[in-house]
Amino acid sequence: MTDNALEKHVLNLVCSVFDAYSAVLFQPMEGGDACKLAAWFSLGDKIASDASILPGKGIVGWIIRNREPILHSHFDQRQFNLGYYVDDEEASIKAFMGCPVPAGGALCVDSKRKYSFSDKDYKILQLFAELVSRQQSVGHVHESPSDIPRYFAGLGIIQDLRFRYSRWPEFLQDYLRTVVQATEFDYGVFASADATQETYHVEYETRSLLLESGQTHVLPMDNGIVGWVFRNGQPVVTEGIQGSPTSMIFGKLPESAPSFQSVICEPVTVNKTVRGVVCLAHGAEKRIDEAMRSFVRQAVDHLALFLENLYLKNRLRSVLPKARVHNQGAHAYDPDRDYRAAAETNMK
């Protein structure tokens, strides 16, 4: 796969993830300040293939000059200019989001629907930009170019899983298998915190280590690397060194249990609370470059979105049966009256 073909594949995936109309990538031009349109993917055919933008010119130029992301959920063409469409296509754009690429340039998406992008989408787009940047610098660092297409393919599969499965167990199994295959680790596991935050449950692992007969395994929160990630809300990454002590992801295990040298453990945050940990482990030393770290972070973000959607669905199921439907005009809410009515009911 050529570099340009890979970049187009990336932008195709970006469009799919954000359900966008177009995704464009601007990269610095040699011997000048301007950034050229290096690759794009669009549902239409009005992209200006020869577009170039100077730092500070239009909304894309602002991102390039200031190295800061921008999100406009209600895009106003009278105030901002995109600069990468021909004819009057730009007038139909209703939402825009863009962020700087670490190696230079900008990665942007847009939509013909208002409010298509949210604040949560910033982080995901920035992770795509990190991966694009790593792909651009493959020739300057000692990492395999074949890794990055595999990561993008893995993200595409994970994105599809969010829409294919509505039940948590089926999603989790395919999710962990996909992440392990993409990173080529030996072992993957997901653990969730209990309500008291005093213990955590090992819910699923890609090979049998703790779980038997499909049952969860409960461990104290101070056990192992996984417990540390729960308590501190920070990732742990260790590449391992031949002959170094074994990484105790769950604390001390029986001697018959396999030992691990290399580990990636990432917290899964839902509603600003660490509710889970994704942990990957390998039996030998393993180089964990920034491209792999970016892939794992983005995969964990997808998992957090799935869990957040499940949480909202469960909340609706619990609230809707208690809701009252008012079909005779507007209803004024009086908390004092409703509180007194509830108190009188409880006293009967």
N, C-alpha and C positions, 0 to 999 in steps of 0.2 A: 504494500500500500504506500503510495507516494505521500509526501508531506501534505500537499494540497488536498489530496483525496481524504487523508486522515482528518484534516481541519474541517472539510465539508461534512464528514461523518459526525464530527463533534457537534457542529452547528445543527445538523439534523436532529441529534439527540437533545440539544438544548431546546429547540423548538418543541419537541415532543414533551419534554419535562414541564415546560411552562405553558403548553398549549398556545404558543405564540404564532403570529403571522410571519414574522421574519426574524432571523438571527444573523448578525453581521460581526465580522472580526476585522479590526483595523490594526495594522502593524507599522512600525517606523520604516520610512524609506531610507535607503542608504544615501549618505551625503546630503541630507536635508532635514528640516524640522518637521515636514509634513508626514502624516500617516496615511498609507494607502489601504484601500479595501482589499484585504488578502483572501478572504473567503466569505461565503454567505450561503444561507439557505432560506428560501422564501416560498410561501404558498402562491405567490403571484410572480409576474415576470417583469416588474418595473424597477428592479434594482439597477442602479448606475454602476456598472462593473468597473469603470475607470475612476471611481470617486476617490478623492484624496482630501484630507482635512488638516488644516493647520491647528496647532494647539491654541485653544481659546476661541476658535471659530465654531459657533453653534453649540448645541448641547453635547455632541460627541467630543468636540474640541475642548470643551470645559472639563470633561472627565479626563482627557489626555493631559491637559495642562496642570490640573489640580490634584490628580491621582486620587480622586474621591468618587464613590458611586453616586448615582442619581436614580430616583424613582419618581415617576409622574403617573399616578393612577388615572388622572383625568388630563390628558395631554392637550395643551393649547397651542395650535400651530401659529397663532398670532404673536406669541412670545418666544417660541423656540423653533429652531431649524434643525432637522436631522441631517440632511446633506447626502443621503445615499439612495434616494429615489429619483426617478425621472417622471416627467409629465406631472399630473396632479395627484399621484398616488399618496404622497405624504399627507394630503388633506383628509384622508380616510383613517389615519392612525389616531387611536383614542387613548393608548397607554404606552409607556416607554420605561425601560429599565436598562441601565448600563453600569459597568464597573471597569476600572483599569486592569490591564494585564501586567503582572509583575515584570515581565521581560520588555514591556513597552507596548503602547497602543491601548485599545479598548474592546471589550466584548459587550454587545448590546442586543436586546430583544425588544420587539414591539408587538402591539396587538390592535385589532380593529374593534375590540370591546373595551369599554371603560372598566376601571377597577380590576383589571386582569391580574395585576401583580400586587403582592402584599409585602410588608416589611420582612416577613420570614423568608421571602424569596431572595433577598440580598445575599444571605450567607451561601445559599446554594449556587447562585450565579458566580460568586467570588471563588468558590471551590472549582467550578468549571474553568474560570480564568487561570487559576493556579495550575490546573492540569494542562491547559493550552500552553502556558509558559514553560512547563517542564518539557512538553513535546518540542517546543521551539529550540530548547537548549540541549536536545539529545546529543547533538554532534559535539558538544563541549564538555560533557560529563560522561563518566563510565557507567552508563546504565543501558539496558537493552531496549531498543526502540520497540520491540515486540510487546513489552509490558504495557505500554500506554493504550494501544488498541484493545488489549484484553480488558483493561480497566473500564474503558468506555463501553465495551460490549457488556460487561458485568453491570454497569449502571443502567444500561438499557433494559436488561432482564429484571433488575430490581424495580425499576419504574413500572414495568408491566405487572409485576407481582402485586403492587399496591392496588391495581384495578382488577386483577384476576381473582384475588381472594378477599373474602369479607370476614373469614374466621381466622383468629389469631394462630392456632397451632399449625395449620397448613401453611400460612404465610411464613411463620418463623422457620420451619424446616427448610423450605426452598430458599429463603433469604440467607440463612447461615451457610448452606451448601454453596450458593452462588459466591458469597464473599470468600469462602475458603478456596474455592477453585480459582477465582481471579487472582488471589494473592499467593496461591500455592503454599499455604501453611498446612501443617499436619492435622490441626485440631481447631475447632471453633465451638464457642459456648455462649449462651445468653443466660444471664442471671437477673432476677428482679428483686427489688427491696420489698419487705413486708410493710404493713401500715405503721408499725412502731419504729421503723428504721433501726431495729436492733439485730435483725437477722436478714439474710438474703437467700433466695431460692434459686437453685440451678434448674432451669426449666427445660433446656434442650441442649444437647451436645452432638456434634457431627460424628463422633465415635465414642463408644462406651467407655467412660472413665468413672463416673460417680452414679449415673442413673441406671436403675434396673426396673424392668417391667413398666416403663413409661411413667414412673413416679418421680416427683420433684425431690430434690435433695436440699435440706436446710442447713445453713452454716452461720456461725456468729459473724457479725459485721466486722470484727477485727481480724478475721481470718484471711490471710493471703493478699496477693496483689489486687484481686477483685474487690475485697473488702476495703482496701485503701482507696481505690477509685471511687467507690460509693461514698466514703466518708469525706473525701477531699474534693470530689467533683472535677478532677483533673485526669488527663490521660497518662498512661505509662507506656513507654516504648523502650525496649531493650533488644539489641541485635545479638547479644550473646558472644562470648569469646570461648574458643575451644579450651576445655578444662576448667571453666569458671563454674561457680556453684549453680545448681539447678534453680530456675525461676519457679518459685512456689506460688502458682496462681490461686490456689485454694488453701494455702498453708501446708502443713505436713500431711502427706498421704501415705498409704501403705507402700512398702518397698516394691511390691509388684506393679505399682502404677508407673506408667511411662514418665520419663523426665523431659523437661522442656528447657531449651536455652534461650530462644528468641520469642518475644511476646509483644503484642499490641493490645492494650486494653483501653477502650473508649467509653466514657459515660454517656448514657442516653437520657437526655433531659426533656421532661414533659411538664408543662406549666411551671417552669423555673425550678423544678425539683428533679434530682437524679433518681429516676425510677428504675433504671436498668443499666447493665454493663455488657458490652460486647467484647469478648476476649478471643484473640487468635494466638495460637502457640505453635512452635516448631521445635523438633527434637535436636536440631543442630544450629550452629550460628547462621544467621541469615541477614543479608543487607536489606535494610528498610529505608528506602530513599523517600524523598519528598513526594514523588508521584504516588507511591503506595500509600503514604500517610494521607494525602489528599483524597485518594479513592476511598479509604476506610472512613474518613470523616464524613464524606458525602453520603456513603452508604448508611452510616449511623443517622444522619439527618433524615434520610428517607424512612428509616425505621421509626424515628421519633414522630414524624408526620403521621405514619400509620397508627401508632399508639394514640396520638392525640385525637385522630378521627374516631377511633374506637371509644375513647373516653367521652367524646361529645355525643356519640350515638347512645352510649349507656346512660348518660345524663338525661337525654331526651326520653328514653324509655321509662326512666324513673319519674320524670316530671309530668309527662303528658297525661298519664292516667289520673293525676290529681288536678289537672287543669279544668277550668270551667269555660265553656263556650258561651259567649254573649252574642246572640244573633238579633237583638232588638236595639240596635243603635249603640252609641258609645257608652262605655262604662267607666265612671270615675272611681279611681282606686283610693280608698280611705284606710290607711294602715291601722288607725286606732279602732275603727269600727270592726275591721276584720279580726283584729287581735281580741277584742271583747267577745265577738261571736265564737272564736275558737276556744276562749277561756270558759264561756258558758257551756259549750258542748262538752268540754273535758270534765266539768263539774257535775254533769248529769249522770 
